[in-house]
Amino acid sequence: MSAPQTKDYLMDSLSPAEYAWVNETIEIAKQNMNSTKFLLRFGRVYRHIEERPVPPTVSSVFTTTHELVRFRMLTANGLDVDQEVLEKLFDTGNTAESVVR
């Protein structure tokens, strides 16, 4: 699934408030993905976005809206994500988030 397809699916499946929160976070990511503000928002997805299953016809990789939203947030600047940002996110993720499927 590409970032544009993710955006279209999220636009259709999230509430207006959820979608606005995601867009605000994406704007923060575009300014500085390594900022504390972005990193905190990335970790708070579960507080702002209702977890729903993602149909297999939409993605064979992401199974929940939480995963899809985080993918969209990370790809705000394209698919080349700073290694330092990824390491910070991995280090601060919980055990379930760190498990590779």
VOZA-172828 format. One record per residue: residue number from 1; residue in three letters; x, y negated, z of N, C-alpha, C in turn. Coordinates in steps of 0.02 Angstrom, whole numbers, plus 50000, padded with zeros to 5 digits. Atoms other than C-alpha are relative to their C-alpha. Layout:
// residues N
> NUM; ala; X; Y; Z; X; Y; Z; X; Y; Z
...
//
This chain:
// residues 101
> 1; met; 50043; 50059; 50000; 50000; 50000; 50000; 50045; 49938; 50000
> 2; ser; 49961; 50061; 50004; 50069; 49831; 49953; 49970; 49946; 50045
> 3; ala; 50024; 50055; 49957; 50053; 49670; 50053; 49936; 49968; 49973
> 4; pro; 50064; 50029; 50024; 49918; 49597; 49936; 49941; 50046; 50013
> 5; gln; 50055; 49953; 49987; 49812; 49755; 49953; 49983; 50000; 50074
> 6; thr; 50010; 50003; 49928; 49835; 49748; 50141; 49960; 49938; 50018
> 7; lys; 50034; 50063; 49987; 49779; 49567; 50143; 49926; 50006; 49981
> 8; asp; 50070; 49993; 50023; 49621; 49608; 50043; 49961; 50045; 50047
> 9; tyr; 50035; 49954; 49955; 49575; 49754; 50155; 49987; 49967; 50067
> 10; leu; 50008; 50033; 49935; 49603; 49654; 50314; 49948; 49945; 49996
> 11; met; 50049; 50054; 50008; 49502; 49508; 50247; 49929; 50029; 50003
> 12; asp; 50065; 49969; 50001; 49356; 49626; 50220; 49981; 50036; 50065
> 13; ser; 50016; 49958; 49942; 49370; 49727; 50380; 50006; 49965; 50068
> 14; leu; 49993; 50035; 49937; 49420; 49602; 50516; 49945; 49947; 50008
> 15; ser; 50047; 50055; 49987; 49304; 49479; 50600; 50034; 49934; 49980
> 16; pro; 49968; 50064; 50016; 49332; 49295; 50554; 50050; 49978; 50053
> 17; ala; 49953; 50020; 49947; 49414; 49264; 50724; 50064; 50042; 49997
> 18; glu; 49942; 49957; 50006; 49529; 49414; 50704; 50043; 49980; 49940
> 19; tyr; 49964; 50018; 50061; 49576; 49364; 50527; 50037; 49934; 50009
> 20; ala; 49968; 50065; 49987; 49613; 49185; 50583; 50062; 50010; 50044
> 21; trp; 49944; 49988; 49956; 49726; 49250; 50722; 50058; 50031; 49961
> 22; val; 49948; 49969; 50041; 49821; 49359; 50599; 50033; 49948; 49955
> 23; asn; 49971; 50052; 50044; 49843; 49213; 50479; 50043; 49951; 50038
> 24; glu; 49958; 50044; 49958; 49907; 49101; 50619; 50067; 50033; 50015
> 25; thr; 49939; 49964; 49985; 50033; 49234; 50664; 50045; 50006; 49939
> 26; ile; 49962; 49997; 50062; 50086; 49253; 50483; 50035; 49933; 49986
> 27; glu; 49969; 50066; 50009; 50118; 49066; 50474; 50059; 49990; 50047
> 28; ile; 49944; 50002; 49952; 50226; 49079; 50630; 50058; 50041; 49974
> 29; ala; 49948; 49956; 50027; 50320; 49223; 50550; 50036; 49967; 49941
> 30; lys; 49969; 50034; 50057; 50351; 49121; 50393; 50049; 49946; 50022
> 31; gln; 49956; 50052; 49974; 50429; 48984; 50498; 50062; 50030; 50033
> 32; asn; 49944; 49968; 49966; 50537; 49098; 50607; 49977; 50066; 50030
> 33; met; 50020; 49934; 49977; 50507; 49283; 50625; 50037; 50021; 50064
> 34; asn; 49960; 49982; 49941; 50640; 49291; 50760; 49981; 49958; 50061
> 35; ser; 50021; 50042; 49944; 50547; 49167; 50871; 49964; 50041; 50054
> 36; thr; 50034; 49967; 49944; 50483; 49218; 51041; 49925; 50001; 49989
> 37; lys; 50072; 50005; 50012; 50310; 49160; 50990; 49976; 50055; 49953
> 38; phe; 50019; 49947; 50045; 50304; 49280; 50843; 50006; 50068; 50033
> 39; leu; 49989; 49935; 49968; 50377; 49425; 50941; 49946; 50016; 50052
> 40; leu; 50054; 49990; 49951; 50248; 49401; 51080; 49934; 50016; 49966
> 41; arg; 50063; 49988; 50036; 50104; 49392; 50957; 50000; 50069; 49968
> 42; phe; 49994; 49934; 50030; 50167; 49549; 50870; 49981; 50053; 50052
> 43; gly; 50015; 49953; 49946; 50157; 49639; 51037; 49929; 49996; 50026
> 44; arg; 50068; 50009; 49974; 49985; 49571; 51075; 49945; 50016; 49949
> 45; val; 50049; 49982; 50051; 49898; 49637; 50920; 49941; 50037; 50033
> 46; tyr; 50053; 49960; 49969; 49801; 49759; 51028; 49951; 49958; 50041
> 47; arg; 50045; 50044; 49962; 49727; 49613; 51127; 49954; 49959; 49956
> 48; his; 50036; 50046; 50044; 49666; 49515; 50977; 49964; 50035; 49942
> 49; ile; 50028; 49963; 50056; 49621; 49648; 50849; 49968; 50064; 50025
> 50; glu; 50033; 49937; 49982; 49494; 49785; 50875; 50032; 50057; 49961
> 51; glu; 49970; 49943; 50035; 49572; 49952; 50835; 49945; 50040; 49965
> 52; arg; 50047; 49962; 50041; 49477; 50035; 50694; 50041; 50048; 49957
> 53; pro; 49964; 49956; 50046; 49525; 50182; 50585; 50004; 49968; 49931
> 54; val; 49992; 50022; 50069; 49592; 50140; 50413; 49986; 50061; 49956
> 55; pro; 50016; 49943; 50043; 49516; 50252; 50279; 50061; 50024; 49960
> 56; pro; 49943; 49973; 50038; 49640; 50368; 50192; 50002; 49974; 49928
> 57; thr; 50001; 50029; 50068; 49585; 50291; 50027; 50034; 49932; 49998
> 58; val; 49966; 50065; 49996; 49659; 50126; 50087; 50074; 50010; 50011
> 59; ser; 49929; 49988; 49985; 49822; 50193; 50158; 50010; 50071; 50025
> 60; ser; 49982; 49933; 49976; 49901; 50362; 50182; 50054; 49995; 50054
> 61; val; 49947; 50012; 49951; 50031; 50284; 50299; 49972; 49972; 50065
> 62; phe; 50027; 50034; 49941; 49935; 50170; 50417; 49931; 50028; 50016
> 63; thr; 50063; 49968; 49981; 49794; 50249; 50515; 49953; 49955; 50040
> 64; thr; 50042; 50046; 49961; 49731; 50101; 50619; 50011; 49928; 49977
> 65; thr; 49994; 50071; 50017; 49700; 49916; 50597; 50060; 49969; 50036
> 66; his; 49942; 50026; 49965; 49835; 49883; 50727; 50063; 50009; 49958
> 67; glu; 49941; 49986; 50041; 49966; 49966; 50617; 50000; 49958; 49937
> 68; leu; 50006; 50038; 50062; 49903; 49880; 50461; 50013; 49925; 50012
> 69; val; 49989; 50070; 49984; 49901; 49708; 50544; 50074; 49988; 50013
> 70; arg; 49929; 50008; 49986; 50078; 49732; 50607; 50041; 50004; 49936
> 71; phe; 49966; 49997; 50065; 50134; 49783; 50433; 49993; 49934; 49963
> 72; arg; 50012; 50064; 50034; 50055; 49626; 50362; 50041; 49944; 50032
> 73; met; 49961; 50051; 49965; 50140; 49520; 50495; 50074; 50005; 49982
> 74; leu; 49930; 49990; 50015; 50310; 49597; 50459; 50017; 49984; 49927
> 75; thr; 49987; 50012; 50071; 50292; 49576; 50271; 49979; 49929; 49979
> 76; ala; 50020; 50069; 50015; 50241; 49392; 50282; 50051; 49966; 49955
> 77; asn; 49946; 50031; 50039; 50409; 49344; 50206; 50027; 50048; 49946
> 78; gly; 49977; 49950; 50048; 50420; 49492; 50087; 50021; 50063; 50037
> 79; leu; 49985; 49935; 49970; 50482; 49667; 50118; 50069; 50004; 50031
> 80; asp; 49933; 50000; 49971; 50658; 49618; 50172; 49998; 49969; 50069
> 81; val; 50007; 50024; 49931; 50639; 49605; 50361; 50069; 50001; 50034
> 82; asp; 49937; 50008; 49964; 50786; 49545; 50468; 50010; 50059; 50048
> 83; gln; 49983; 49943; 49958; 50871; 49692; 50554; 49995; 49983; 50074
> 84; glu; 50002; 50022; 49930; 50885; 49593; 50717; 49928; 49999; 50026
> 85; val; 50071; 50002; 49981; 50696; 49567; 50721; 49975; 50071; 50011
> 86; leu; 50022; 49931; 49994; 50664; 49752; 50691; 50027; 50033; 50064
> 87; glu; 49970; 49972; 49939; 50784; 49800; 50831; 49965; 49974; 50063
> 88; lys; 50035; 50029; 49942; 50699; 49680; 50953; 49931; 50032; 50008
> 89; leu; 50066; 49971; 49997; 50528; 49749; 50909; 50003; 50073; 50022
> 90; phe; 49992; 49930; 49981; 50588; 49929; 50925; 50019; 50005; 50074
> 91; asp; 49978; 49998; 49929; 50673; 49894; 51093; 49944; 49983; 50048
> 92; thr; 50054; 50022; 49955; 50517; 49813; 51165; 49935; 50039; 49990
> 93; gly; 50061; 49960; 50011; 50389; 49936; 51095; 49992; 50053; 50054
> 94; asn; 50011; 49946; 49951; 50308; 50064; 51206; 50018; 50067; 49969
> 95; thr; 49979; 49934; 50023; 50348; 50249; 51191; 49959; 50024; 49940
> 96; ala; 50043; 49978; 50054; 50199; 50287; 51080; 50016; 49963; 49935
> 97; glu; 49983; 50039; 50059; 50251; 50147; 50961; 50067; 50019; 49972
> 98; ser; 49933; 49983; 50022; 50429; 50211; 50952; 50004; 50069; 49967
> 99; val; 50000; 49933; 50028; 50382; 50387; 50897; 49993; 49996; 49925
> 100; val; 50004; 49998; 50072; 50415; 50419; 50715; 49957; 50061; 49981
> 101; arg; 50045; 49945; 50019; 50277; 50522; 50636; 50028; 50040; 49944
//
